Amino acid sequence: MKRLSTGFEGWNGTANTMGDPPLARSERLFSLACSLSGLGQDAANGTPSGLHDEDVDDEPPPPESGIELGPGLYFADGRKKVDYVLCYKYKKRRGSKPRLSIVSNGSIAASVSGFRGSEAELGEAGLAAVEGEESKLTEEEKAVMRADFESGLQEAGLHIERDKQTSLHGVAFIRLHIPWPILSREAELQKIKVAVKKKCEMRERSGIAGIWDSVMTKITQPLQPDVSDVDDQQDSKTGVQLKTLKHPFIREKLQLYDIKSTETLFCNSTRSRIVAEIMSRTTTQSCQTTGITSLLARDVYDSAFPLHDGSFTRRGRKDQRNERQLLHEEWANYGVMHKYQPVDLIRKYFGEQIGLYFAWLGVYTQLLIPPSLLGIVVFVYGILTVDTNVPSQETCDDHLNITMCPLCDGVCDYWRLSSVCSLAKASYLFDNGATVLFAIFMSLWAACFLEHWKRRQMCLKHSWDLTSLEDEEEEVRPEYESALKEKRQKIRENNKKKQAARPGDNTDGERDQILSTQIEPESLDIEDHLSGYLINVSTLLLLIGVTFSAVFGVAVYRICMLTVWSMNPDPEAKASVRMTVTTTGIVLNMLVVLVLEEVYGAFAVWLTELELPKTEAEFEERLIFKSFFLKSMNSFAPIFYVAFFKGRFAGRPGDYVYIFGDYRMEECAPPGCLIELCIQLSMIMLGKQLIQNNVFEVVIPKLKKMYRTMQEKKGKQRAACGAEAQEQGPRRPKQQFDKDFALEPFEGTCPEYMEMIIQYGFVSLFVASFPLAPAFALLNNVIEIRLDAAKFVSEIRRPDAVRCKDIGVRHLLHVGVHSPHAVPVHVQRQWHHARLHGALAGLLQHQQLPSRQRAHVHPDQGRLHVQVQGLQGPPLGR
């Protein structure tokens, strides 16, 4: 006898209800209504959607392929695969009778599941109660909304399995499974391509092209990951390479497809994506919302995610690895840093969105190799030729006896130009004759990188079947939906007040009621967004001021510390005061940049939410623009100040520029500001990236995971020692969904892209001042790829497999951030350096110092040489 499955099997295979007796009765009433009235009929086969697979089609159990699978990946019967997991935190009340409905209209709703009708059935009073109580939903109201949503999933054909709620509070998991009839129908509607039985023979090229292919195959063989290509197979008999052909799935032509099992025809990411699509269009009539996203925003569910494919650590043989273990060993491992990424496997496991991110990161890292090598060559060339550089020799020559003006007034002494010999030589290492050619090369490299990625992206779109991907209508964000409901509710209340205040017959009232229902807005207008836009503009202006204030504050710190530390009587400390002030200022600047970057990231999210974007794509696009603007301004402002403004407003002896009355404006070192710019770039690129990689991406997630584990253990101990220990039943072993729930939730790829875009700005904008920047970026990216891989495989929950055509608006940001303006600056500098002998003397002049700026009378009667700051202007006359 066939039985109607409501999906209430517990982990031990016994029938189970939700734990709240009224809700259990509601589900039984709904099942009875389905059997009597024919609700929930499946369009594909005409059978009730709640039936098990054995009622529709006797599906064989999963094939014994030898792949290692962990507990919790299947239902309790061991046949149905868990395609998606919903979880929520529950807390029961002792001796309290739960409410049955959130519709407070003076009556008790019999069952939310039975109210899956039109919106009018709830009534306006019910809608008002729902909208007014969204922010303070009780546990009983959330339970009713969950029951309503899950009954909608059952109507859509999904199978549900729940655990017994044996304790008074805890985390409950709801496992979802999509049966073959629904899976095949959705796959046909989405035109998902499936491998057919016919194979295509891959012929090798002959001649010079064939020889070249064989040579390159042998060279790159050690760099290839040990991952089999599912689309390319080799015939065991003939040894011929065969290419798998694919065609959009059609249910009427199953005989054409290479179907070994209905459970393995579609990969797990495809199955979870289809389930997520079904959930996104399931309506919850009790709160008049559509999709799982709105329920997550109301805390009806705590989280929703697909499961990982078991543990990421391998215990068996190498041929028994699942896809997660393959990724962990062949990708998320520092021992395979020299190998290419298995991009196709990444795309298969995580989806196209994440696959495109790692493909882009791999292309960017690979193309950093030529400029890294060339930058090292430029640096080595500076080391080899520094002793032949005439300006550096004249700076280091003590026989010239060039005495410089004091660095500050009153307390600073005169100093010899030869004391900055090391700075002059260090500056030449980065600013020599080869730097100009390197700057020109980097301008061409940036353009070639963008075009190469476009070509690579088109190849991936073709091989991943993204060329025919259509732009689907996206789900409305819960915040936008709530704002629209609030607006509609205000319009209804205003119309009711007008009707109550207007005397007249019933005919006018009926006409007003009809008109009021017709003019309800379908979307928010500019007036609803105006307040958010004004707050955005004012906040952005405020943050711009904060950034400039931070740069000015660090400059004031250097000015004050230079004066204070110059009073030190220790001659050794006095000799290194300039380098000490510069280094501490750069470290302080780096810390300010790190703190402000986290603050600006939070502000960007907050400002974007105030704008109330309608869809997630629109939200992400606006968030990327704000994050890029704020974070790039924060990272580049100190660099721009040192490169283009520092030392230009210091004045000259006798006419210095002062701030706060007594403090002279800071100046560049005698060799120029280039050495300080190099130190600042190296500190930001190395320090910022190392801190971000090691602290924000590794240490903090691990600390959060440890904290959640400790809290979970404490909760279990309290539950075992408390009064509720008598009510608890047998504990089940830890399942895969328990392990995945303890991981960090996926927060999108926007932070990963933003970090690389800022780095790309450093490489393309300031590489002429710091030729080693590409080498530092290459070193960081090699580590970043494996670090992100380990995070995706073992530290965060499995994200939804999102299909997308390209990396989106981020590609446009690369074009905007690139600028070749550094080339003429260095051309001008090298033109000045072309006048070798006597060039230093032409850049200095004699100046009579006023009494305020003299520490004591110098033997040269105050006639001293004065430097032209940073060699940034034309030489002054003597």
Helices and strands as residue ranges (DSSP letters): H 21-37, H 53-56, E 84-91, G 113-115, G 119-121, H 123-132, G 134-136, H 139-155, E 159-162, E 169-177, H 180-190, E 193-201, H 207-220, G 221-223, E 232-234, E 241-248, G 251-256, H 268-280, E 283-284, E 289-290, H 292-297, E 303-305, G 318-320, H 323-330, G 334-336, H 343-350, H 352-367, H 369-385, G 386-388, H 390-396, G 398-400, E 403-404, E 415-416, G 417-420, H 421-430, H 433-463, H 478-501, H 506-518, H 526-565, H 571-575, H 577-610, H 616-640, I 641-645, E 651-652, E 655-656, E 658-659, E 663-664, H 674-682, I 683-688, H 689-691, I 692-699, H 700-721, G 723-726, H 736-741, H 750-765, H 773-790, I 791-795, H 810-817, H 822-834, H 839-842, E 844-848, G 851-853, E 863-867, G 869-871
